[in-house]
Amino acid sequence: MDIQLLVIVALAIIAVTVFMSFFPLMLWISALASGVRISIITLVGMKLRRVVPSRIVNPMIKATKAGLGLNINQLESHFLAGGNVDRVVNALIAAQRADIPLIFERAAAIDLAGRDVLQAVQMSVNPKVIETPVVSAVAKDGIEVKVKARVTVRANIDRLVGGAGEETILARVAEGIVSTNGGAASHKDVLESPDLISKTVLAKGLDAGTAFEILSIDIADVDVGKNIGAHLQTEQAEADKRIAQAKAEERRAMAVAQEQEMKARVVEMQAKVVEAESEVPLAMADALKSGKLGVMDYMNLKNIEADTKMRGSIGKQNDNPRGEV
C-alpha cells in the first residue's frame, strides 16, 4: 500500500507540474486580482504560440492600473513582431503622466524602428545636453578659432520614426560654427561675441528632419589656434623660391650649354684658319713654278716675316721688363 501511495503521489506531482507548465495558474490569479480579465484558454494559447505569458500579462497589469485602456491582442501582436512590450507600456505610462500625447500604435512603431521609446519620452520631459567636439574654423584674417558648444535637445515624438539622430545634429552644428567663424572679418570678433555663433546657428533651423528639437546652443569654450594665413603665405613663399631657383638653374644650364657651343665654334674656326694657312705654302710653290712669284720677291717676303717676328719679340720684352712668366 505504501508503494502504491508513493506512486500515486508522484504521478499527482507530475500531473500538477505538467498542468502548471501549460496552465500558468498563478499568473492568471494575479491578473484577476489586478482587474485584468483574461481567460485561462488565452494563456494556454500564448503557450502554443510560443509567447511567454508573463511578458504580456505583467505589462497588461501595469497598463490596466494606469488606465491606458490596452488589450491583450495589442500587446501580444507587438511581442510577436519582435518588440519590447514592457518598455512600450512604461513609455505610455510616462507619457500619460507627463501629459504627452502618445498612442500605442506610435509607441510600438518607434520601438520596432529600433529606438528606445521610453528614453525618448524621458528626453521630452527632461531635455538632453549634447557636447560637440572641438570644431576648428579659420576667420578671414587667417587666424584659427577652436570652438566647443553644448546643444540642448528635446526628443520630438512625432519625428522619431524616420528622423535623423544625434550625429546629424552634431554635424549640422559643426557646419554652422565653421560657416559663422569663416564669415567673421577677424577672430577678435568671435572672441568678443561668441553668442553670435549660437544665434546664427539657431537661426538656420538645424533640427529640421531630425528626431530632436534644439532648445539652445551654448558656446562652452573658444580658443585661438594657429595663424593659418601666415603659415599658408610662408608655404607659398617657399614654393615661389623653389620655382625661382629651378628657373635660375635652367637659365644657368642654358648659358653653360651656349658657352660650350661657342667654344666648339671657336675651335672649328681655328681649324679652318689652320687649314687655310696650310694652303699658303702650296700656293707659293705653285706661284714659283709658274713664274708668277720671283725668287727675290720670295726672299723679301721672308725678310719681312723675320723682321716682324723680331719686332714682336722686342715688344714682348718691353711689356715684361722683369722677365716674369
Secondary structure, 3 states (H helix, E strand, C coil): CHHHHHHHHHHHHHHHHHHHHHCCHHHHHHHHHCCCCCCHHHHHHHHHCCCCHHHHHHHHHHHHHHCCCCCHHHHHHHHHCCCCHHHHHHHHHHHHHCCCCCCHHHHHHHHHCCCCHHHHHHHHHCCEEEECCCEEEECCCCEEEEEEEEEEEEECHHHCCCCECHHHHHHHHHHHHHHHHHHCCCHHHHHHCCHHHHHHHHCCCCCCCECEEEEEEEEEEEEEEEEHHHHHHHHHHHHHHHHHHHHHHHHHHHHHHHHHHHHHHHHHHHHHHHHHHHHHHHHHHHHHHHCCCCHHHHHHHHHHHHHHHHHHHHHHHHHCCCCCC
